[in-house]
Amino acid sequence: MQFSSVVGQEIVKRRLVDGFHRGRIPHAQLFVGGEGTGALPLALAYAQFMLCENPSENDSCGVCGNCKKTTSFTHPDVHFTFPFLKKKGESDVCSDVYSEWRAALAVSPYMTYETWMKHLKAENKQGNIPVDECRAIIRNLSLKAFGGGYKILVMWLPEFLGQQGNILLKLIEEPPQNTLFLLVAEDADNVLNTIVSRTQMVRIPPVSDEAMMQALIDREGLAEKDARKLAMVAAGNYATALELLHESNNPFLEPWMQWLGISFNMHMGKAATWSDEMSGLGREGLKSFLLYGLQLLRAAAVSPYAMNSGVWDEKEADLVNRLVKLNLGADRIELMVKLLENSMYEIERNGNVKMILLDASFKLSHLIRKTA
């Protein structure tokens, strides 16, 4: 994967490339970026740049033998570690599922943990990085590089590395020559402190709306208005944008109209039924649903200016106007935004989806009717 394939993140790209040209390459780096920001694609592009036989000033060539191998995720000097589920009768190492890993990356390097588990047909199970994989890392990186250059470990989601990860500390502190650790995390607070302290952190910000919009136009063929709207709803998460891209127009408009109606009228029996139905969207779908609601609320907060942006279609503009007519006020809208953000946080932490939605329905009803 080349840097040119990574959406936005120009500042981070320049920092990585400049460090290479100055010979300042930390042997252990921790890429930290939220879901869909491109932390994993950046690490993959960086690994390819490091191994490229004929790199340009700003990117790998994409055509040499090393580039072709890294693009297909088959380079013998690039090792991958990631959370997975042990298959019955097999050893507990990531190489057992390398074929599935390569297939998932080929679909999209912007994949989320949930889509990865779905790819493994293990949506309702918890993956991890076991101690056998840690021992395999030590063995693999102790060998000489096949190509005579760098040996690179790309570890995706080290948050799933338990205390057994401490056996890697000596290797990280005193690695063999030309060994590079690229750890890719979403939340550094959930990574072992002993590992974080031995890495140089590279923070990855959300994808800018403009960069995402341009990528959706150039790569997905969207019209500018549709791309702008999708970028706004995705809120810096390119994985969410790609997911919503395959949905029908305004996939969450009707559910939001239904939810607001239930909450305004305090139909808690219907809220329970609605919560049960919405749980079928899955965690990623619900996060996208709540993100869409956040944009609706923010549009209501700045109305009438939001209606002049050309982003919202007629039905969406009508819903925003209904929110405006409730006279919620900035304080109540802020509380509603926090409610949705907290619900997203709880969903990301594997909370009971039905209970989270039902609780949010009660609180949303209280906030709406208190100002109605």
Disulfide bonds with the S-S distance in Angstrom:
none
